[in-house]
Amino acid sequence: MSHTLNESQLKRILQGISIPPQPQIMVDLHMEQAMPDPDMARISDIISQDVSLSAAVLKLVNSAAFNLPRKIASVQQAVTLLGTSSVTNIVNSLAVKSELSDDTIQSLHSFWDTATDVAAISSSLASQLNFKYQDECYALGLFHNAGIPLMLKRFKGYKEVLIKGYQDPNFRLTDFENLAFKTNHSVVGYYLAKSWGLPKSCCAVIAKHHRIDFLFTHRVAGDSINLTFASILKMAEHIASAYKHIGNVDKDYEWEKVGHYVLDHLDLTEYDFEGLMETCHEQGLGLN
């Protein structure tokens, strides 16, 4: 994370800035909570589709107040532990902060849609590959780009730099961000994930998720599991066509750059990957 702001500087940037929840998600939650006997499974399902709400429940359940023996990545488990009252308080608190203009809502649509799609695909891929950390893969997919909306709010001209990075055939997105803003959305996302109490593997991959070629070429002992997380994330982004929705381009330059590392690490052929992709499509994932 060279050429970036230090932690104290980033904390000042992030202070008072939050990712707003999706308006329709808030409506769905309020409707369920208004039922005579709210369905906690339904509430968990709704919350797991939103970055802001998922972050809030995970941050609370992973806080010192709960003193759990290990970090929790499952939104469903977090909601169960918190109970109806605490979840209601979280939702109501975020509702107060979610008064957005139409322009802001529109600018975040691609972020929200892509995050939930990549999360679902990551979980599906983990299942197909018999990788037991499905909850962590879902969380990684949901939160990996959490730094983007904060960068959009904080820095004028960020969207143009973001699109420029995706349009670069050499895919140097974070280099462009560092040059323009002295930080990048991966680093901001790392500190967010850390503050939310996400598992260390998720945080580590988020910090380098646009530099996984570096992770593969500078391997360290015991890093295999993080490389698997990173590989699943990159496959999920490619299947979800994140490059189209976020970068407004028709070609996935990042996958061209790192795809061979991913497939080699997972011992997959191109044909194997097409099979994984087809299964995701059969599940209704990655078709947008």
QUITAMO-V345153 format. One record per residue. N is the residue number from 1. PSI is psi in whole degrees, -180 to 180 (NA if undefined). D_FIRST is the distance of its C-alpha to the first C-alpha in Angstrom with 1 decimal. Layout:
BEGIN
n:N psi:PSI d_first:D_FIRST
n:N psi:PSI d_first:D_FIRST
END
This chain:
BEGIN
n:1 psi:46 d_first:0.0
n:2 psi:162 d_first:3.8
n:3 psi:38 d_first:6.7
n:4 psi:167 d_first:6.2
n:5 psi:152 d_first:9.0
n:6 psi:175 d_first:9.5
n:7 psi:-41 d_first:11.0
n:8 psi:-38 d_first:14.5
n:9 psi:-41 d_first:14.0
n:10 psi:-38 d_first:12.7
n:11 psi:-38 d_first:15.7
n:12 psi:-39 d_first:18.0
n:13 psi:-43 d_first:16.9
n:14 psi:-15 d_first:17.5
n:15 psi:127 d_first:20.6
n:16 psi:1 d_first:23.7
n:17 psi:131 d_first:22.0
n:18 psi:155 d_first:22.7
n:19 psi:120 d_first:22.9
n:20 psi:145 d_first:26.6
n:21 psi:161 d_first:28.5
n:22 psi:131 d_first:30.5
n:23 psi:-44 d_first:34.0
n:24 psi:-34 d_first:35.9
n:25 psi:-42 d_first:34.1
n:26 psi:-41 d_first:35.3
n:27 psi:-47 d_first:38.8
n:28 psi:-41 d_first:38.9
n:29 psi:-45 d_first:37.8
n:30 psi:-38 d_first:40.3
n:31 psi:-43 d_first:43.0
n:32 psi:-39 d_first:42.4
n:33 psi:-24 d_first:42.3
n:34 psi:-9 d_first:45.6
n:35 psi:150 d_first:47.3
n:36 psi:-36 d_first:49.9
n:37 psi:83 d_first:48.0
n:38 psi:138 d_first:44.3
n:39 psi:109 d_first:42.9
n:40 psi:-31 d_first:39.8
n:41 psi:-41 d_first:38.9
n:42 psi:-42 d_first:39.1
n:43 psi:-43 d_first:37.0
n:44 psi:-43 d_first:34.3
n:45 psi:-42 d_first:34.4
n:46 psi:-47 d_first:34.1
n:47 psi:-38 d_first:31.2
n:48 psi:-11 d_first:29.2
n:49 psi:-2 d_first:29.4
n:50 psi:132 d_first:27.5
n:51 psi:-49 d_first:23.9
n:52 psi:-49 d_first:24.8
n:53 psi:-42 d_first:27.7
n:54 psi:-44 d_first:26.0
n:55 psi:-41 d_first:23.2
n:56 psi:-45 d_first:25.9
n:57 psi:-36 d_first:28.0
n:58 psi:-38 d_first:25.2
n:59 psi:-43 d_first:23.9
n:60 psi:-46 d_first:27.5
n:61 psi:-25 d_first:28.5
n:62 psi:6 d_first:25.4
n:63 psi:168 d_first:26.1
n:64 psi:-24 d_first:27.9
n:65 psi:-32 d_first:31.1
n:66 psi:-23 d_first:31.4
n:67 psi:48 d_first:30.3
n:68 psi:151 d_first:29.8
n:69 psi:-23 d_first:29.3
n:70 psi:159 d_first:26.4
n:71 psi:144 d_first:24.1
n:72 psi:133 d_first:25.8
n:73 psi:-10 d_first:24.3
n:74 psi:118 d_first:27.7
n:75 psi:-41 d_first:28.8
n:76 psi:-44 d_first:32.4
n:77 psi:-40 d_first:32.3
n:78 psi:-45 d_first:30.7
n:79 psi:-41 d_first:33.4
n:80 psi:-43 d_first:36.1
n:81 psi:-36 d_first:35.0
n:82 psi:-41 d_first:34.7
n:83 psi:166 d_first:38.1
n:84 psi:-44 d_first:39.6
n:85 psi:-48 d_first:39.7
n:86 psi:-40 d_first:36.1
n:87 psi:-41 d_first:35.0
n:88 psi:-42 d_first:37.5
n:89 psi:-40 d_first:36.1
n:90 psi:-48 d_first:32.5
n:91 psi:-45 d_first:33.9
n:92 psi:-38 d_first:36.1
n:93 psi:-44 d_first:33.4
n:94 psi:-30 d_first:31.1
n:95 psi:-36 d_first:34.2
n:96 psi:-34 d_first:34.6
n:97 psi:-3 d_first:31.2
n:98 psi:22 d_first:31.5
n:99 psi:100 d_first:33.9
n:100 psi:151 d_first:32.4
n:101 psi:161 d_first:33.9
n:102 psi:-37 d_first:34.8
n:103 psi:-41 d_first:32.3
n:104 psi:-43 d_first:29.4
n:105 psi:-45 d_first:30.6
n:106 psi:-41 d_first:31.0
n:107 psi:-22 d_first:27.5
n:108 psi:-5 d_first:26.0
n:109 psi:-46 d_first:28.4
n:110 psi:-35 d_first:26.2
n:111 psi:-51 d_first:23.3
n:112 psi:-50 d_first:25.7
n:113 psi:-44 d_first:27.6
n:114 psi:-40 d_first:24.8
n:115 psi:-47 d_first:23.1
n:116 psi:-36 d_first:26.4
n:117 psi:-46 d_first:27.3
n:118 psi:-37 d_first:24.1
n:119 psi:-48 d_first:24.5
n:120 psi:-40 d_first:28.1
n:121 psi:-40 d_first:27.5
n:122 psi:-43 d_first:24.8
n:123 psi:-42 d_first:27.4
n:124 psi:-44 d_first:30.1
n:125 psi:-41 d_first:28.2
n:126 psi:-41 d_first:27.5
n:127 psi:-46 d_first:31.2
n:128 psi:-33 d_first:32.3
n:129 psi:5 d_first:30.3
n:130 psi:36 d_first:31.5
n:131 psi:117 d_first:28.1
n:132 psi:-11 d_first:29.0
n:133 psi:59 d_first:25.9
n:134 psi:-40 d_first:27.2
n:135 psi:-43 d_first:26.4
n:136 psi:-38 d_first:22.8
n:137 psi:-39 d_first:22.6
n:138 psi:-47 d_first:24.3
n:139 psi:-43 d_first:21.9
n:140 psi:-45 d_first:18.8
n:141 psi:-38 d_first:20.7
n:142 psi:-38 d_first:21.7
n:143 psi:-4 d_first:18.4
n:144 psi:-32 d_first:15.8
n:145 psi:23 d_first:16.1
n:146 psi:-20 d_first:16.9
n:147 psi:-19 d_first:14.5
n:148 psi:-53 d_first:16.7
n:149 psi:-30 d_first:19.8
n:150 psi:-39 d_first:18.1
n:151 psi:-39 d_first:16.6
n:152 psi:-41 d_first:20.1
n:153 psi:-37 d_first:21.7
n:154 psi:-36 d_first:19.6
n:155 psi:123 d_first:19.3
n:156 psi:135 d_first:22.4
n:157 psi:7 d_first:22.2
n:158 psi:-40 d_first:19.2
n:159 psi:-39 d_first:21.4
n:160 psi:-40 d_first:22.3
n:161 psi:-39 d_first:18.7
n:162 psi:-48 d_first:18.1
n:163 psi:-39 d_first:21.3
n:164 psi:-40 d_first:20.7
n:165 psi:-41 d_first:17.5
n:166 psi:-25 d_first:19.7
n:167 psi:-10 d_first:22.5
n:168 psi:119 d_first:20.7
n:169 psi:-25 d_first:22.2
n:170 psi:-1 d_first:19.1
n:171 psi:76 d_first:17.0
n:172 psi:44 d_first:14.1
n:173 psi:-53 d_first:13.7
n:174 psi:-28 d_first:10.1
n:175 psi:-43 d_first:10.8
n:176 psi:-42 d_first:13.8
n:177 psi:-46 d_first:12.3
n:178 psi:-40 d_first:9.9
n:179 psi:-41 d_first:13.1
n:180 psi:-36 d_first:15.3
n:181 psi:2 d_first:13.8
n:182 psi:13 d_first:10.9
n:183 psi:179 d_first:8.8
n:184 psi:167 d_first:9.3
n:185 psi:-22 d_first:11.3
n:186 psi:-43 d_first:9.2
n:187 psi:-45 d_first:7.1
n:188 psi:-43 d_first:10.7
n:189 psi:-36 d_first:12.2
n:190 psi:-48 d_first:10.4
n:191 psi:-33 d_first:11.8
n:192 psi:-51 d_first:15.0
n:193 psi:-39 d_first:15.4
n:194 psi:-43 d_first:15.0
n:195 psi:-27 d_first:17.5
n:196 psi:-6 d_first:19.8
n:197 psi:26 d_first:20.0
n:198 psi:156 d_first:19.0
n:199 psi:151 d_first:19.1
n:200 psi:-38 d_first:16.2
n:201 psi:-42 d_first:16.2
n:202 psi:-47 d_first:15.9
n:203 psi:-44 d_first:13.0
n:204 psi:-41 d_first:11.1
n:205 psi:-40 d_first:12.2
n:206 psi:-41 d_first:11.5
n:207 psi:-30 d_first:7.7
n:208 psi:20 d_first:8.1
n:209 psi:-12 d_first:11.5
n:210 psi:14 d_first:11.5
n:211 psi:39 d_first:10.1
n:212 psi:-17 d_first:12.6
n:213 psi:-36 d_first:14.2
n:214 psi:-42 d_first:11.4
n:215 psi:-39 d_first:12.2
n:216 psi:-33 d_first:15.8
n:217 psi:-9 d_first:15.9
n:218 psi:54 d_first:14.0
n:219 psi:146 d_first:16.0
n:220 psi:158 d_first:16.5
n:221 psi:137 d_first:19.7
n:222 psi:10 d_first:20.2
n:223 psi:3 d_first:17.4
n:224 psi:-40 d_first:20.1
n:225 psi:-39 d_first:20.3
n:226 psi:-36 d_first:16.7
n:227 psi:-34 d_first:17.4
n:228 psi:-44 d_first:20.6
n:229 psi:-48 d_first:19.0
n:230 psi:-40 d_first:16.6
n:231 psi:-44 d_first:19.7
n:232 psi:-41 d_first:21.9
n:233 psi:-45 d_first:19.6
n:234 psi:-39 d_first:19.5
n:235 psi:-42 d_first:23.2
n:236 psi:-42 d_first:23.8
n:237 psi:-41 d_first:22.0
n:238 psi:-45 d_first:24.1
n:239 psi:-36 d_first:27.2
n:240 psi:-3 d_first:26.7
n:241 psi:45 d_first:26.3
n:242 psi:-33 d_first:23.2
n:243 psi:-32 d_first:22.9
n:244 psi:-47 d_first:26.3
n:245 psi:-35 d_first:26.0
n:246 psi:-42 d_first:22.7
n:247 psi:-9 d_first:22.5
n:248 psi:41 d_first:26.2
n:249 psi:160 d_first:26.5
n:250 psi:-4 d_first:28.8
n:251 psi:135 d_first:26.8
n:252 psi:86 d_first:23.7
n:253 psi:-32 d_first:21.8
n:254 psi:-42 d_first:18.8
n:255 psi:-38 d_first:21.4
n:256 psi:-31 d_first:23.0
n:257 psi:-36 d_first:19.8
n:258 psi:-8 d_first:18.9
n:259 psi:-40 d_first:22.3
n:260 psi:-33 d_first:23.7
n:261 psi:-44 d_first:20.9
n:262 psi:-52 d_first:21.6
n:263 psi:-39 d_first:25.3
n:264 psi:-44 d_first:25.3
n:265 psi:-41 d_first:23.4
n:266 psi:1 d_first:25.8
n:267 psi:48 d_first:28.7
n:268 psi:147 d_first:29.8
n:269 psi:169 d_first:31.7
n:270 psi:-37 d_first:31.6
n:271 psi:-41 d_first:34.8
n:272 psi:-44 d_first:33.4
n:273 psi:-40 d_first:30.6
n:274 psi:-36 d_first:33.3
n:275 psi:-42 d_first:35.1
n:276 psi:-42 d_first:32.2
n:277 psi:-42 d_first:31.9
n:278 psi:-40 d_first:35.6
n:279 psi:-42 d_first:35.7
n:280 psi:-43 d_first:33.1
n:281 psi:-39 d_first:35.3
n:282 psi:-27 d_first:38.4
n:283 psi:2 d_first:36.7
n:284 psi:19 d_first:36.3
n:285 psi:144 d_first:32.6
n:286 psi:27 d_first:30.7
n:287 psi:-1 d_first:33.8
n:288 psi:NA d_first:32.8
END
